[in-house]
Every structure is written in C-alpha cells, then in structure tokens.
C-alpha cells in the first residue's frame, strides 16, 4: 500500500465553502480512480504550532505503487487539480510505501 499525503495553505480570499468544495472533489475521486482506496482530510488541529502556516491536510491510500502512479496523470485527478490548485498558496505532497 501507498499513503499519499499532503498539506495545503489556501489563498487568503478562498472561502470555507470553496475549501469544502475542493476536498469534496478530491474525496469524489475514490471509486473513480482504480486502486484509490480511501481519502481523508481535515484542518490543522495541534497545539504544537509546527504547521508552518499550512491549514489543511489530506491522506489518500492506494493499493499499490502502480495504482498511485496511474492516478497521477488520470483524467479525474487532472480535473480535480483544475479546481484545487488555483486556490492554493502552498502545497507539499509526500508518499510512503507501507
């Protein structure tokens, strides 16, 4: 399995409704992209203060490296990026194999 996780800092003008739409669009990829098993997301929720201004995060679970690789150029992913990326100020994505 592969965990594909990331953190977002949305642009200042982005509303809570737009943030919800972004994550809803991402969540909707589950079941449309083969091998994408699950997607979870939420707001930063720690008193540590180590988030470096990132406000939201997500974790996707893929059944294999091959499925993760196929997801990257998948048309459904490309459509989601068209909605999400223009609303981001910063993003970091990181993958681990488990």
Secondary structure, DSSP 8 states (H G I E B T S, - for coil): -EEEEEEEEE-TT--HHHHHHHHHHHHTTTTTSTTEEEEEEEE---SS--STT--EEEEEEES-HHHHHHHHT-HHHHHHHHHHGGGEEEEEEEEEE-
